[in-house]
């Protein structure tokens, strides 16, 4: 990370990814704890010479919480073999584009949902034969 990029509020998105925050459910029900953890992760990035995150950084972390919740809730029932489908979401998020990350989340999620629905229908169909 460059100092120039770290100045931008959206730099907190990459920090959250690299700190493993998206890999745990620990912050699902505590938005402030999520914001604090993301900002702490941002603060410890290499080449970060800023003493503390700005209000804009905190607002960016707060905006990220919605995607985090959606992702973690989906991961609770996503088949293990499908979890790699979200790699593009993390790539655009690391580049600082939250809107594109939401889009990539949807692109990865809906084919999996459709497949799970088909499996469920087939299973229920067999139960009633």
N, C-alpha and C positions, 0 to 999 in steps of 0.2 A: 504494500500500500504506500502510496506517496503522500506526503504531507498535504499536498494540494487536494487530493481526493478525500483525505480524512477531514478536511475542513467542511466538506459537503455533508449535510444531514443524512443523506441516503447511504453514506458510508457505514452506518450502523447495521445495515442489512447483511453485508458480508461478514461483519464481526460476529453477528448472531449465528450465522451458518458455521463459521470456523470454530466457534466456541462450543458447538454441539447442542445449542439450545433447542433446535428443532428435533433433536433426538430424544427428548424427554417430555413427559406430561406434567412436570413439576409446576409449570406456570399457567396451566389451563384456567384456573379459577382465581388467579391473583395477577391482575394486569399490572399493578404497580411493581410487584416483584419481578415480573417479566421485563418491564422498562428498565428497572435498576440493573438487572443482570445483563441486558443487552448493552446498556451504557457502560457498564464495567468492562464488558468484553471489548467494546470499542476503545475504551481508554487504555487498554493494555496492548493494542495493536503495535506492531513494529513500525517505527518511524512516526509514531504519534507523539508529538511534542506539546500537545494541548493539555492543560492542567485538568480540565473537566469538560464534559459535553455541554453544548449550548442548549437553550430551550428548543431550538429547531431540531437538534439531535434527539432530544427526549420526545418531541412530537413525532418524529419519524419512527422511533422505537414503538411508540403507542400505536401508530398506524399499522405497523408490522404485526401487532398482536392478533388482529383479525385473521390474517393469513395463517399465522401460527396455530390458532385454535382450529380453523377449518382443516388444516393439514393433519394435526394430531388426532382430531376426531375421526378423520377418514382412515388414518393409519390403524386405528383400533380395530377395524374390521377388514382392512385391505389384505389380500393374500400376500404372503411373504415373497412369492415369485414376482409380484407386480410392483414392489416398492421402488425399484430402479426407474420406473416410468416418470418419476418426478425430477430427474436430473436436470432437464432444461429449465425447470422452475428455479432451481438453485443457481444455475448459471446466470440467468437474467437478474436474479435477486442480488447476486454478488456484484453485478455491474451497477446496481443502484436503481433498478427499474421495478418498483413495486407493482405498478399497473400491469406490466408485461408478465410479472410473476403470477399474478392472479389469473391472467389469461392462460399461462402454461399449466397452472394447477387444474383449470377446467379441462384443457385439452388432454391431460393425462388421466384425470379422474373419470370422465364420462365413459370412455371405452371400458374401463374396469367395472363401473357400475352396471353398464349394459351386459357385460359378460356374467357378472354375479347374478343379475336378474334372470338371465337365460338358464343358468345352472339351477337356480331356485325353482323356476318354472318346470324344468325337466325333472327335478327331484320330487316336487309336489305332484306332478303328473303320474309318476311311478307309484306314489303312495295310494292314489285313488283308482288304480287299475285292478 
